[in-house]
Amino acid sequence: MQKETNILQLIREESTKESAFRTLVQTYGNRLYWHIRRIVVGHDDAEDVLQDSLIKVYAAIGDFNGDESQLQSWLYRIATNESLQLLRKKKHFFQSIDDLSPALTATLVAENAVNLHTAEMELHKAVLSLPTTQRLVFYMRYYDDLSYEEISVATGKSINTLKTNYHLASKTIQKHIKDISI
């Protein structure tokens, strides 16, 4: 993508690094915030993770090889890893990240009770009930409109695994929505 190439060229030059990084944040910041927010659910946590992610991006941008992957995929990988790191910190010692679903759902309801319509709330609850990998793939594919190739770069999973996870997630969500409609 031309814009990504320009940002990367400007970031690699010391005299334009600061302004180019601000452009990167303006270009990707909102998308990254919402990606992170869907994973960690809470606004304050999303803000903290976004800040940590951008600090890591700034520190590592000189090492980024634009030929290996698109900048957006690399940014999503960092944001995803930072989000999962926060969830790992929140879990109890022997608990899986997947076991955080009730706590994440409670945060969703508490922060969005006024703003979400019932159907939207149920969709979000259904997604939060999914195992973490399925949830990540569903968010990136459905909400962020990333290709399986981009999701593969962001998660480190194979394209076939991602397709399977997305299919399973879709079926589970459909069943959840159907069950509440009855």
KAJOPE-V534803 format. One record per backbone hydrogen bond with DSSP energy under -1.0 kcal/mol. CO is the residue of the C=O (numbers start at 1). NH is the residue of the N-H. E is the energy in kcal/mol with one decimal. If there is no record, write none. Layout:
((CO	NH	E) (CO	NH	E))
This chain:
((1	5	-2.0) (2	6	-2.4) (3	7	-2.5) (4	8	-2.6) (5	9	-2.5) (6	10	-2.5) (7	11	-2.5) (8	12	-1.7) (13	16	-1.3) (16	20	-2.3) (17	21	-2.4) (18	22	-2.0) (19	23	-1.9) (20	24	-2.3) (21	25	-2.5) (22	26	-2.6) (23	27	-2.4) (24	28	-2.7) (25	29	-2.7) (28	32	-2.7) (29	33	-2.6) (30	34	-2.2) (31	35	-2.1) (32	36	-2.9) (33	37	-3.1) (34	38	-2.0) (35	39	-1.1) (36	40	-2.9) (37	41	-2.4) (40	42	-2.0) (42	46	-2.3) (43	47	-2.6) (44	48	-2.2) (45	49	-2.7) (46	50	-2.6) (47	51	-2.2) (48	52	-2.5) (49	53	-2.9) (50	54	-2.7) (51	55	-2.1) (52	56	-2.1) (53	57	-2.6) (54	58	-2.7) (55	59	-2.2) (56	60	-1.9) (57	61	-1.7) (60	63	-1.7) (65	68	-1.9) (70	74	-1.9) (71	75	-2.6) (72	76	-2.5) (73	77	-2.1) (74	78	-2.1) (75	79	-2.6) (76	80	-2.9) (77	81	-2.6) (78	82	-2.5) (79	83	-2.2) (80	84	-2.6) (81	85	-2.1) (82	86	-1.9) (83	87	-2.1) (84	88	-2.5) (85	89	-1.8) (86	90	-1.4) (87	91	-1.2) (92	95	-1.6) (96	99	-1.2) (97	100	-2.0) (98	101	-1.2) (100	104	-2.7) (101	105	-2.7) (102	106	-2.2) (103	107	-2.0) (104	108	-2.4) (105	109	-2.5) (106	110	-2.5) (107	111	-2.6) (108	112	-1.6) (109	113	-1.2) (112	116	-2.3) (117	121	-2.6) (118	122	-2.5) (119	123	-2.1) (120	124	-2.6) (121	125	-2.6) (122	126	-2.5) (123	127	-2.4) (124	128	-2.4) (125	129	-1.1) (127	130	-1.5) (131	135	-2.5) (132	136	-2.7) (133	137	-2.4) (134	138	-2.7) (135	139	-2.7) (136	140	-2.6) (137	141	-2.4) (138	142	-3.1) (139	143	-1.4) (139	144	-2.0) (140	146	-2.7) (147	151	-2.4) (148	152	-2.3) (149	153	-1.8) (150	154	-2.2) (151	155	-2.4) (152	156	-2.6) (158	162	-2.3) (159	163	-2.5) (160	164	-2.2) (161	165	-2.6) (162	166	-2.6) (163	167	-2.3) (164	168	-2.6) (165	169	-2.5) (166	170	-2.6) (167	171	-2.3) (168	172	-2.3) (169	173	-2.6) (170	174	-2.6) (171	175	-2.3) (172	176	-2.4) (173	177	-2.7) (174	178	-2.5) (175	179	-2.6) (176	180	-1.7) (177	181	-1.2))
